[in-house]
Amino acid sequence: MATMNISLPDDLKDFIEAQVANHHYTGSSEYLRELIRRDQARTQLRAILLEGAASPTGSDITDTYANHLQERIRERLARRA
């Protein structure tokens, strides 16, 4: 694992230390890694959404299709319970 040193203003350092204490992180490194992972996931999701928005439109959603989709969702939720 690589090491990276960063400089922070005192107020940000205090904020990170409070987050570590209040959310039971093992240290500031763990907290910052979690923030970076969340940002990576957000960036990936944004790219997927933009790709989908740029793709050609599909067929219209009919009542039959919507009803079938709702039934599949209900079945999956029932299996989880």
N, CA, C and O atoms as a CHARMM CRD file, in Angstrom:
* protein
*
  324
    1    1 MET  N      0.85400  -1.17100   0.00000 PROA 1      0.00000
    2    1 MET  CA     0.00000   0.00000   0.00000 PROA 1      0.00000
    3    1 MET  C      0.89900   1.23300   0.00000 PROA 1      0.00000
    4    1 MET  O      1.88700   1.29500   0.73100 PROA 1      0.00000
    5    2 ALA  N      0.55100   2.18700  -0.81000 PROA 2      0.00000
    6    2 ALA  CA     1.32400   3.42500  -0.91200 PROA 2      0.00000
    7    2 ALA  C      0.91600   4.40300   0.18500 PROA 2      0.00000
    8    2 ALA  O     -0.18700   4.32600   0.72700 PROA 2      0.00000
    9    3 THR  N      1.80300   5.29900   0.49500 PROA 3      0.00000
   10    3 THR  CA     1.54000   6.32700   1.49200 PROA 3      0.00000
   11    3 THR  C      1.50300   7.68300   0.80200 PROA 3      0.00000
   12    3 THR  O      2.29000   7.95500  -0.10500 PROA 3      0.00000
   13    4 MET  N      0.57100   8.53200   1.24600 PROA 4      0.00000
   14    4 MET  CA     0.44900   9.87700   0.69800 PROA 4      0.00000
   15    4 MET  C      0.25900  10.83300   1.86000 PROA 4      0.00000
   16    4 MET  O     -0.60400  10.62100   2.71200 PROA 4      0.00000
   17    5 ASN  N      1.04400  11.85800   1.89500 PROA 5      0.00000
   18    5 ASN  CA     0.89800  12.88100   2.93000 PROA 5      0.00000
   19    5 ASN  C      0.14000  14.07000   2.36000 PROA 5      0.00000
   20    5 ASN  O      0.38800  14.49700   1.23300 PROA 5      0.00000
   21    6 ILE  N     -0.78300  14.59800   3.14800 PROA 6      0.00000
   22    6 ILE  CA    -1.54400  15.77100   2.70300 PROA 6      0.00000
   23    6 ILE  C     -1.50800  16.83600   3.79400 PROA 6      0.00000
   24    6 ILE  O     -1.36400  16.53200   4.97800 PROA 6      0.00000
   25    7 SER  N     -1.64000  18.06700   3.37700 PROA 7      0.00000
   26    7 SER  CA    -1.72000  19.18600   4.32000 PROA 7      0.00000
   27    7 SER  C     -3.15400  19.66900   4.37200 PROA 7      0.00000
   28    7 SER  O     -3.79900  19.84800   3.33800 PROA 7      0.00000
   29    8 LEU  N     -3.65000  19.87900   5.58000 PROA 8      0.00000
   30    8 LEU  CA    -5.02300  20.32400   5.78000 PROA 8      0.00000
   31    8 LEU  C     -5.05200  21.51900   6.71500 PROA 8      0.00000
   32    8 LEU  O     -4.23600  21.61900   7.63000 PROA 8      0.00000
   33    9 PRO  N     -5.98800  22.42100   6.48600 PROA 9      0.00000
   34    9 PRO  CA    -6.19900  23.47800   7.47900 PROA 9      0.00000
   35    9 PRO  C     -6.70800  22.84200   8.78200 PROA 9      0.00000
   36    9 PRO  O     -7.28200  21.75300   8.76900 PROA 9      0.00000
   37   10 ASP  N     -6.49500  23.52000   9.87000 PROA 10     0.00000
   38   10 ASP  CA    -6.87700  22.98000  11.17900 PROA 10     0.00000
   39   10 ASP  C     -8.35200  22.59600  11.25900 PROA 10     0.00000
   40   10 ASP  O     -8.69300  21.58200  11.86800 PROA 10     0.00000
   41   11 ASP  N     -9.23600  23.40300  10.64500 PROA 11     0.00000
   42   11 ASP  CA   -10.66600  23.08900  10.73700 PROA 11     0.00000
   43   11 ASP  C    -11.00300  21.78800  10.02500 PROA 11     0.00000
   44   11 ASP  O    -11.86500  21.04600  10.49600 PROA 11     0.00000
   45   12 LEU  N    -10.35100  21.48600   8.90500 PROA 12     0.00000
   46   12 LEU  CA   -10.60100  20.21300   8.23300 PROA 12     0.00000
   47   12 LEU  C    -10.02000  19.04100   9.02000 PROA 12     0.00000
   48   12 LEU  O    -10.63600  17.97800   9.10300 PROA 12     0.00000
   49   13 LYS  N     -8.86200  19.23100   9.58400 PROA 13     0.00000
   50   13 LYS  CA    -8.25800  18.19100  10.42500 PROA 13     0.00000
   51   13 LYS  C     -9.17000  17.88500  11.60900 PROA 13     0.00000
   52   13 LYS  O     -9.38800  16.72000  11.94100 PROA 13     0.00000
   53   14 ASP  N     -9.69900  18.91700  12.24100 PROA 14     0.00000
   54   14 ASP  CA   -10.61600  18.72900  13.37000 PROA 14     0.00000
   55   14 ASP  C    -11.87900  17.99800  12.93300 PROA 14     0.00000
   56   14 ASP  O    -12.38100  17.12800  13.64500 PROA 14     0.00000
   57   15 PHE  N    -12.38900  18.35700  11.75900 PROA 15     0.00000
   58   15 PHE  CA   -13.58800  17.69200  11.23900 PROA 15     0.00000
   59   15 PHE  C    -13.32500  16.20600  11.02400 PROA 15     0.00000
   60   15 PHE  O    -14.13500  15.36800  11.41800 PROA 15     0.00000
   61   16 ILE  N    -12.20400  15.88000  10.40400 PROA 16     0.00000
   62   16 ILE  CA   -11.87300  14.47300  10.14800 PROA 16     0.00000
   63   16 ILE  C    -11.73400  13.71700  11.45900 PROA 16     0.00000
   64   16 ILE  O    -12.24500  12.60400  11.58700 PROA 16     0.00000
   65   17 GLU  N    -11.06000  14.29800  12.42200 PROA 17     0.00000
   66   17 GLU  CA   -10.90700  13.63700  13.72200 PROA 17     0.00000
   67   17 GLU  C    -12.25100  13.40100  14.39700 PROA 17     0.00000
   68   17 GLU  O    -12.44900  12.36800  15.03700 PROA 17     0.00000
   69   18 ALA  N    -13.17500  14.34600  14.25900 PROA 18     0.00000
   70   18 ALA  CA   -14.51900  14.17200  14.81800 PROA 18     0.00000
   71   18 ALA  C    -15.26500  13.05200  14.10400 PROA 18     0.00000
   72   18 ALA  O    -15.94400  12.25100  14.74600 PROA 18     0.00000
   73   19 GLN  N    -15.14500  12.99000  12.78300 PROA 19     0.00000
   74   19 GLN  CA   -15.80300  11.92600  12.01900 PROA 19     0.00000
   75   19 GLN  C    -15.26100  10.55800  12.43000 PROA 19     0.00000
   76   19 GLN  O    -16.02100   9.60300  12.59000 PROA 19     0.00000
   77   20 VAL  N    -13.97100  10.47400  12.59300 PROA 20     0.00000
   78   20 VAL  CA   -13.34800   9.21500  13.01200 PROA 20     0.00000
   79   20 VAL  C    -13.90000   8.78600  14.36700 PROA 20     0.00000
   80   20 VAL  O    -14.26500   7.62600  14.55600 PROA 20     0.00000
   81   21 ALA  N    -13.95800   9.71400  15.29500 PROA 21     0.00000
   82   21 ALA  CA   -14.44100   9.39600  16.64400 PROA 21     0.00000
   83   21 ALA  C    -15.92900   9.05500  16.65500 PROA 21     0.00000
   84   21 ALA  O    -16.34700   8.12000  17.33800 PROA 21     0.00000
   85   22 ASN  N    -16.72500   9.80500  15.90800 PROA 22     0.00000
   86   22 ASN  CA   -18.18400   9.63100  15.94600 PROA 22     0.00000
   87   22 ASN  C    -18.68500   8.44600  15.13900 PROA 22     0.00000
   88   22 ASN  O    -19.78200   7.94600  15.38900 PROA 22     0.00000
   89   23 HSD  N    -17.89800   7.99200  14.17800 PROA 23     0.00000
   90   23 HSD  CA   -18.36900   6.91400  13.29800 PROA 23     0.00000
   91   23 HSD  C    -17.51300   5.66100  13.41400 PROA 23     0.00000
   92   23 HSD  O    -17.60100   4.76100  12.57800 PROA 23     0.00000
   93   24 HSD  N    -16.70500   5.60700  14.42700 PROA 24     0.00000
   94   24 HSD  CA   -15.93900   4.40200  14.77400 PROA 24     0.00000
   95   24 HSD  C    -14.99600   3.92500  13.67000 PROA 24     0.00000
   96   24 HSD  O    -14.80900   2.72200  13.48900 PROA 24     0.00000
   97   25 TYR  N    -14.41200   4.84800  12.94700 PROA 25     0.00000
   98   25 TYR  CA   -13.34100   4.48400  12.02100 PROA 25     0.00000
   99   25 TYR  C    -12.09800   4.19000  12.85200 PROA 25     0.00000
  100   25 TYR  O    -11.95400   4.70300  13.96200 PROA 25     0.00000
  101   26 THR  N    -11.20400   3.36800  12.31800 PROA 26     0.00000
  102   26 THR  CA    -9.99000   3.05200  13.06500 PROA 26     0.00000
  103   26 THR  C     -8.96900   4.17700  12.99900 PROA 26     0.00000
  104   26 THR  O     -8.02800   4.21600  13.79100 PROA 26     0.00000
  105   27 GLY  N     -9.15600   5.08700  12.05800 PROA 27     0.00000
  106   27 GLY  CA    -8.24300   6.22400  11.95000 PROA 27     0.00000
  107   27 GLY  C     -8.61500   7.08900  10.76500 PROA 27     0.00000
  108   27 GLY  O     -9.53800   6.77700  10.01300 PROA 27     0.00000
  109   28 SER  N     -7.88800   8.17500  10.61000 PROA 28     0.00000
  110   28 SER  CA    -8.18500   9.10900   9.52800 PROA 28     0.00000
  111   28 SER  C     -7.97200   8.48000   8.15200 PROA 28     0.00000
  112   28 SER  O     -8.67400   8.81600   7.19800 PROA 28     0.00000
  113   29 SER  N     -7.01200   7.57400   8.04900 PROA 29     0.00000
  114   29 SER  CA    -6.77400   6.91400   6.75500 PROA 29     0.00000
  115   29 SER  C     -7.98600   6.10600   6.31700 PROA 29     0.00000
  116   29 SER  O     -8.37900   6.14200   5.15000 PROA 29     0.00000
  117   30 GLU  N     -8.57700   5.37400   7.26100 PROA 30     0.00000
  118   30 GLU  CA    -9.76300   4.59200   6.92200 PROA 30     0.00000
  119   30 GLU  C    -10.91000   5.50000   6.48500 PROA 30     0.00000
  120   30 GLU  O    -11.61000   5.20600   5.51700 PROA 30     0.00000
  121   31 TYR  N    -11.09400   6.59600   7.20100 PROA 31     0.00000
  122   31 TYR  CA   -12.14900   7.54800   6.85100 PROA 31     0.00000
  123   31 TYR  C    -11.93100   8.11000   5.44900 PROA 31     0.00000
  124   31 TYR  O    -12.86300   8.15400   4.64600 PROA 31     0.00000
  125   32 LEU  N    -10.72200   8.53400   5.15600 PROA 32     0.00000
  126   32 LEU  CA   -10.43200   9.10900   3.84400 PROA 32     0.00000
  127   32 LEU  C    -10.54500   8.07200   2.72700 PROA 32     0.00000
  128   32 LEU  O    -11.01900   8.39000   1.63700 PROA 32     0.00000
  129   33 ARG  N    -10.11500   6.83200   2.98900 PROA 33     0.00000
  130   33 ARG  CA   -10.28400   5.76600   1.97900 PROA 33     0.00000
  131   33 ARG  C    -11.75700   5.56300   1.66400 PROA 33     0.00000
  132   33 ARG  O    -12.12600   5.38500   0.50300 PROA 33     0.00000
  133   34 GLU  N    -12.60800   5.58700   2.70100 PROA 34     0.00000
  134   34 GLU  CA   -14.05600   5.43200   2.49400 PROA 34     0.00000
  135   34 GLU  C    -14.60600   6.57300   1.64100 PROA 34     0.00000
  136   34 GLU  O    -15.41600   6.33500   0.74500 PROA 34     0.00000
  137   35 LEU  N    -14.18200   7.79500   1.90400 PROA 35     0.00000
  138   35 LEU  CA   -14.62800   8.93100   1.09300 PROA 35     0.00000
  139   35 LEU  C    -14.19600   8.76700  -0.36400 PROA 35     0.00000
  140   35 LEU  O    -14.96900   9.04800  -1.28000 PROA 35     0.00000
  141   36 ILE  N    -12.97900   8.31900  -0.57200 PROA 36     0.00000
  142   36 ILE  CA   -12.47500   8.13800  -1.94100 PROA 36     0.00000
  143   36 ILE  C    -13.24600   7.02800  -2.64100 PROA 36     0.00000
  144   36 ILE  O    -13.58900   7.16500  -3.81500 PROA 36     0.00000
  145   37 ARG  N    -13.52500   5.92900  -1.93900 PROA 37     0.00000
  146   37 ARG  CA   -14.31400   4.84200  -2.55200 PROA 37     0.00000
  147   37 ARG  C    -15.70600   5.33400  -2.94800 PROA 37     0.00000
  148   37 ARG  O    -16.20100   5.00100  -4.02400 PROA 37     0.00000
  149   38 ARG  N    -16.33200   6.12200  -2.08300 PROA 38     0.00000
  150   38 ARG  CA   -17.66000   6.66900  -2.40700 PROA 38     0.00000
  151   38 ARG  C    -17.58800   7.58100  -3.63200 PROA 38     0.00000
  152   38 ARG  O    -18.47400   7.55200  -4.48700 PROA 38     0.00000
  153   39 ASP  N    -16.53700   8.38200  -3.71200 PROA 39     0.00000
  154   39 ASP  CA   -16.38100   9.27000  -4.85700 PROA 39     0.00000
  155   39 ASP  C    -16.14400   8.47000  -6.13500 PROA 39     0.00000
  156   39 ASP  O    -16.64900   8.83100  -7.19800 PROA 39     0.00000
  157   40 GLN  N    -15.37500   7.38600  -6.03400 PROA 40     0.00000
  158   40 GLN  CA   -15.17000   6.52000  -7.20000 PROA 40     0.00000
  159   40 GLN  C    -16.49700   5.93100  -7.66600 PROA 40     0.00000
  160   40 GLN  O    -16.79000   5.92600  -8.86100 PROA 40     0.00000
  161   41 ALA  N    -17.29500   5.43700  -6.72800 PROA 41     0.00000
  162   41 ALA  CA   -18.59000   4.85200  -7.07300 PROA 41     0.00000
  163   41 ALA  C    -19.50100   5.89800  -7.69900 PROA 41     0.00000
  164   41 ALA  O    -20.19800   5.61100  -8.67200 PROA 41     0.00000
  165   42 ARG  N    -19.49900   7.11500  -7.14700 PROA 42     0.00000
  166   42 ARG  CA   -20.32400   8.19300  -7.69800 PROA 42     0.00000
  167   42 ARG  C    -19.88400   8.53400  -9.11300 PROA 42     0.00000
  168   42 ARG  O    -20.72000   8.75300  -9.99100 PROA 42     0.00000
  169   43 THR  N    -18.58800   8.57800  -9.33600 PROA 43     0.00000
  170   43 THR  CA   -18.05000   8.88500 -10.65900 PROA 43     0.00000
  171   43 THR  C    -18.42600   7.79400 -11.66600 PROA 43     0.00000
  172   43 THR  O    -18.78400   8.09200 -12.80500 PROA 43     0.00000
  173   44 GLN  N    -18.34300   6.53000 -11.23800 PROA 44     0.00000
  174   44 GLN  CA   -18.72500   5.42400 -12.12200 PROA 44     0.00000
  175   44 GLN  C    -20.20900   5.47500 -12.43600 PROA 44     0.00000
  176   44 GLN  O    -20.60800   5.27400 -13.58300 PROA 44     0.00000
  177   45 LEU  N    -21.02900   5.74000 -11.43200 PROA 45     0.00000
  178   45 LEU  CA   -22.47200   5.83400 -11.65400 PROA 45     0.00000
  179   45 LEU  C    -22.79900   6.96700 -12.60900 PROA 45     0.00000
  180   45 LEU  O    -23.63800   6.81200 -13.49600 PROA 45     0.00000
  181   46 ARG  N    -22.14600   8.09600 -12.43500 PROA 46     0.00000
  182   46 ARG  CA   -22.37400   9.24100 -13.32800 PROA 46     0.00000
  183   46 ARG  C    -22.03700   8.87200 -14.77200 PROA 46     0.00000
  184   46 ARG  O    -22.77900   9.21900 -15.69100 PROA 46     0.00000
  185   47 ALA  N    -20.91900   8.17000 -14.97500 PROA 47     0.00000
  186   47 ALA  CA   -20.52800   7.76500 -16.32300 PROA 47     0.00000
  187   47 ALA  C    -21.56100   6.82300 -16.93200 PROA 47     0.00000
  188   47 ALA  O    -21.88600   6.93400 -18.11400 PROA 47     0.00000
  189   48 ILE  N    -22.07500   5.89700 -16.12600 PROA 48     0.00000
  190   48 ILE  CA   -23.09400   4.96600 -16.61500 PROA 48     0.00000
  191   48 ILE  C    -24.36400   5.71700 -16.98100 PROA 48     0.00000
  192   48 ILE  O    -24.97300   5.44500 -18.01600 PROA 48     0.00000
  193   49 LEU  N    -24.76700   6.66400 -16.13200 PROA 49     0.00000
  194   49 LEU  CA   -25.98300   7.43100 -16.41600 PROA 49     0.00000
  195   49 LEU  C    -25.82700   8.28700 -17.67600 PROA 49     0.00000
  196   49 LEU  O    -26.74800   8.38100 -18.48700 PROA 49     0.00000
  197   50 LEU  N    -24.66500   8.90300 -17.83200 PROA 50     0.00000
  198   50 LEU  CA   -24.43100   9.70800 -19.03200 PROA 50     0.00000
  199   50 LEU  C    -24.40600   8.84300 -20.28300 PROA 50     0.00000
  200   50 LEU  O    -24.90700   9.24300 -21.33400 PROA 50     0.00000
  201   51 GLU  N    -23.82500   7.66400 -20.16500 PROA 51     0.00000
  202   51 GLU  CA   -23.81700   6.73300 -21.29800 PROA 51     0.00000
  203   51 GLU  C    -25.23900   6.32900 -21.66800 PROA 51     0.00000
  204   51 GLU  O    -25.59500   6.27400 -22.84500 PROA 51     0.00000
  205   52 GLY  N    -26.04100   6.04900 -20.65300 PROA 52     0.00000
  206   52 GLY  CA   -27.43100   5.68500 -20.90000 PROA 52     0.00000
  207   52 GLY  C    -28.22000   6.83400 -21.50900 PROA 52     0.00000
  208   52 GLY  O    -29.04400   6.62300 -22.39900 PROA 52     0.00000
  209   53 ALA  N    -27.97100   8.04200 -21.03300 PROA 53     0.00000
  210   53 ALA  CA   -28.67500   9.20500 -21.56800 PROA 53     0.00000
  211   53 ALA  C    -28.29200   9.47400 -23.01500 PROA 53     0.00000
  212   53 ALA  O    -29.10200   9.98600 -23.78800 PROA 53     0.00000
  213   54 ALA  N    -27.06600   9.13300 -23.38400 PROA 54     0.00000
  214   54 ALA  CA   -26.61000   9.37300 -24.74900 PROA 54     0.00000
  215   54 ALA  C    -27.01200   8.24900 -25.70400 PROA 54     0.00000
  216   54 ALA  O    -26.90100   8.40500 -26.92000 PROA 54     0.00000
  217   55 SER  N    -27.47000   7.13600 -25.17500 PROA 55     0.00000
  218   55 SER  CA   -27.83800   6.01100 -26.03600 PROA 55     0.00000
  219   55 SER  C    -29.18700   6.26300 -26.69200 PROA 55     0.00000
  220   55 SER  O    -29.98600   7.06200 -26.20300 PROA 55     0.00000
  221   56 PRO  N    -29.43300   5.58000 -27.79600 PROA 56     0.00000
  222   56 PRO  CA   -30.72400   5.75600 -28.46500 PROA 56     0.00000
  223   56 PRO  C    -31.86300   5.29300 -27.56200 PROA 56     0.00000
  224   56 PRO  O    -31.69900   4.38800 -26.74400 PROA 56     0.00000
  225   57 THR  N    -33.00000   5.92100 -27.72200 PROA 57     0.00000
  226   57 THR  CA   -34.15400   5.54200 -26.90700 PROA 57     0.00000
  227   57 THR  C    -34.65200   4.17600 -27.32800 PROA 57     0.00000
  228   57 THR  O    -34.59100   3.79500 -28.49700 PROA 57     0.00000
  229   58 GLY  N    -35.14400   3.45500 -26.34300 PROA 58     0.00000
  230   58 GLY  CA   -35.70400   2.13200 -26.59800 PROA 58     0.00000
  231   58 GLY  C    -37.17400   2.25400 -26.93300 PROA 58     0.00000
  232   58 GLY  O    -37.67600   3.33300 -27.24800 PROA 58     0.00000
  233   59 SER  N    -37.83600   1.14900 -26.85900 PROA 59     0.00000
  234   59 SER  CA   -39.26900   1.15600 -27.15600 PROA 59     0.00000
  235   59 SER  C    -40.03500   1.75500 -25.98400 PROA 59     0.00000
  236   59 SER  O    -39.53500   1.81900 -24.86100 PROA 59     0.00000
  237   60 ASP  N    -41.23800   2.18600 -26.26300 PROA 60     0.00000
  238   60 ASP  CA   -42.07600   2.76200 -25.22600 PROA 60     0.00000
  239   60 ASP  C    -42.45600   1.69800 -24.20400 PROA 60     0.00000
  240   60 ASP  O    -42.59400   0.52000 -24.53500 PROA 60     0.00000
  241   61 ILE  N    -42.62100   2.12600 -22.96600 PROA 61     0.00000
  242   61 ILE  CA   -43.03900   1.21200 -21.91000 PROA 61     0.00000
  243   61 ILE  C    -44.55500   1.10100 -21.96900 PROA 61     0.00000
  244   61 ILE  O    -45.27100   2.09400 -21.84100 PROA 61     0.00000
  245   62 THR  N    -45.01900  -0.10100 -22.16000 PROA 62     0.00000
  246   62 THR  CA   -46.45800  -0.35000 -22.20700 PROA 62     0.00000
  247   62 THR  C    -46.94900  -0.71800 -20.81400 PROA 62     0.00000
  248   62 THR  O    -46.15300  -1.01700 -19.92400 PROA 62     0.00000
  249   63 ASP  N    -48.26100  -0.69400 -20.63300 PROA 63     0.00000
  250   63 ASP  CA   -48.83500  -1.10500 -19.35000 PROA 63     0.00000
  251   63 ASP  C    -48.47300  -2.54900 -19.03500 PROA 63     0.00000
  252   63 ASP  O    -48.18800  -2.88200 -17.88500 PROA 63     0.00000
  253   64 THR  N    -48.48400  -3.39900 -20.03900 PROA 64     0.00000
  254   64 THR  CA   -48.14300  -4.81200 -19.84200 PROA 64     0.00000
  255   64 THR  C    -46.71700  -4.95000 -19.33300 PROA 64     0.00000
  256   64 THR  O    -46.46100  -5.69400 -18.38600 PROA 64     0.00000
  257   65 TYR  N    -45.78600  -4.23500 -19.96100 PROA 65     0.00000
  258   65 TYR  CA   -44.39000  -4.29600 -19.54000 PROA 65     0.00000
  259   65 TYR  C    -44.24100  -3.76700 -18.11200 PROA 65     0.00000
  260   65 TYR  O    -43.55400  -4.38400 -17.29800 PROA 65     0.00000
  261   66 ALA  N    -44.87000  -2.64000 -17.79800 PROA 66     0.00000
  262   66 ALA  CA   -44.77600  -2.05400 -16.46500 PROA 66     0.00000
  263   66 ALA  C    -45.35100  -2.99700 -15.41200 PROA 66     0.00000
  264   66 ALA  O    -44.76900  -3.15200 -14.33900 PROA 66     0.00000
  265   67 ASN  N    -46.47500  -3.62200 -15.70500 PROA 67     0.00000
  266   67 ASN  CA   -47.08300  -4.56400 -14.76800 PROA 67     0.00000
  267   67 ASN  C    -46.17400  -5.77300 -14.54100 PROA 67     0.00000
  268   67 ASN  O    -46.03000  -6.24200 -13.41200 PROA 67     0.00000
  269   68 HSD  N    -45.57000  -6.26900 -15.60500 PROA 68     0.00000
  270   68 HSD  CA   -44.65300  -7.40100 -15.49400 PROA 68     0.00000
  271   68 HSD  C    -43.44100  -7.01400 -14.63400 PROA 68     0.00000
  272   68 HSD  O    -42.99100  -7.79700 -13.79800 PROA 68     0.00000
  273   69 LEU  N    -42.93400  -5.83100 -14.84400 PROA 69     0.00000
  274   69 LEU  CA   -41.79200  -5.35800 -14.07200 PROA 69     0.00000
  275   69 LEU  C    -42.14400  -5.21600 -12.59200 PROA 69     0.00000
  276   69 LEU  O    -41.35600  -5.60500 -11.72900 PROA 69     0.00000
  277   70 GLN  N    -43.30700  -4.66900 -12.29400 PROA 70     0.00000
  278   70 GLN  CA   -43.75200  -4.54900 -10.90600 PROA 70     0.00000
  279   70 GLN  C    -43.88700  -5.91900 -10.25300 PROA 70     0.00000
  280   70 GLN  O    -43.52800  -6.08600  -9.08800 PROA 70     0.00000
  281   71 GLU  N    -44.39400  -6.88800 -10.97900 PROA 71     0.00000
  282   71 GLU  CA   -44.54700  -8.24200 -10.43700 PROA 71     0.00000
  283   71 GLU  C    -43.18400  -8.86300 -10.13000 PROA 71     0.00000
  284   71 GLU  O    -43.02200  -9.51800  -9.10100 PROA 71     0.00000
  285   72 ARG  N    -42.21100  -8.66300 -11.00700 PROA 72     0.00000
  286   72 ARG  CA   -40.86200  -9.18500 -10.75900 PROA 72     0.00000
  287   72 ARG  C    -40.24600  -8.55500  -9.51700 PROA 72     0.00000
  288   72 ARG  O    -39.56900  -9.23000  -8.74100 PROA 72     0.00000
  289   73 ILE  N    -40.48200  -7.26500  -9.33100 PROA 73     0.00000
  290   73 ILE  CA   -39.96700  -6.57500  -8.14800 PROA 73     0.00000
  291   73 ILE  C    -40.62100  -7.13500  -6.89300 PROA 73     0.00000
  292   73 ILE  O    -39.94300  -7.39200  -5.89800 PROA 73     0.00000
  293   74 ARG  N    -41.92300  -7.32400  -6.93500 PROA 74     0.00000
  294   74 ARG  CA   -42.63500  -7.88900  -5.77700 PROA 74     0.00000
  295   74 ARG  C    -42.11200  -9.28000  -5.43200 PROA 74     0.00000
  296   74 ARG  O    -41.93700  -9.60900  -4.25900 PROA 74     0.00000
  297   75 GLU  N    -41.86300 -10.09400  -6.45300 PROA 75     0.00000
  298   75 GLU  CA   -41.34800 -11.45500  -6.21700 PROA 75     0.00000
  299   75 GLU  C    -39.97300 -11.40600  -5.55500 PROA 75     0.00000
  300   75 GLU  O    -39.70800 -12.16400  -4.62200 PROA 75     0.00000
  301   76 ARG  N    -39.11400 -10.53900  -6.02100 PROA 76     0.00000
  302   76 ARG  CA   -37.77100 -10.43300  -5.42400 PROA 76     0.00000
  303   76 ARG  C    -37.85600  -9.95400  -3.97300 PROA 76     0.00000
  304   76 ARG  O    -37.15500 -10.46600  -3.10000 PROA 76     0.00000
  305   77 LEU  N    -38.71200  -8.97800  -3.72900 PROA 77     0.00000
  306   77 LEU  CA   -38.87500  -8.49300  -2.36200 PROA 77     0.00000
  307   77 LEU  C    -39.43500  -9.57100  -1.44500 PROA 77     0.00000
  308   77 LEU  O    -39.03600  -9.67700  -0.28500 PROA 77     0.00000
  309   78 ALA  N    -40.34900 -10.36100  -1.96200 PROA 78     0.00000
  310   78 ALA  CA   -40.93000 -11.44100  -1.16700 PROA 78     0.00000
  311   78 ALA  C    -39.87700 -12.49700  -0.82400 PROA 78     0.00000
  312   78 ALA  O    -39.90300 -13.05900   0.27100 PROA 78     0.00000
  313   79 ARG  N    -38.96500 -12.76800  -1.73600 PROA 79     0.00000
  314   79 ARG  CA   -37.90600 -13.74900  -1.47800 PROA 79     0.00000
  315   79 ARG  C    -36.94600 -13.25900  -0.40600 PROA 79     0.00000
  316   79 ARG  O    -36.37000 -14.06700   0.32300 PROA 79     0.00000
  317   80 ARG  N    -36.76400 -11.93600  -0.30000 PROA 80     0.00000
  318   80 ARG  CA   -35.85200 -11.36100   0.70400 PROA 80     0.00000
  319   80 ARG  C    -36.44200 -11.43800   2.10200 PROA 80     0.00000
  320   80 ARG  O    -35.71100 -11.51500   3.08900 PROA 80     0.00000
  321   81 ALA  N    -37.77200 -11.41700   2.18300 PROA 81     0.00000
  322   81 ALA  CA   -38.44100 -11.37400   3.49700 PROA 81     0.00000
  323   81 ALA  C    -38.42000 -12.70400   4.19300 PROA 81     0.00000
  324   81 ALA  O    -38.94000 -12.82900   5.30200 PROA 81     0.00000
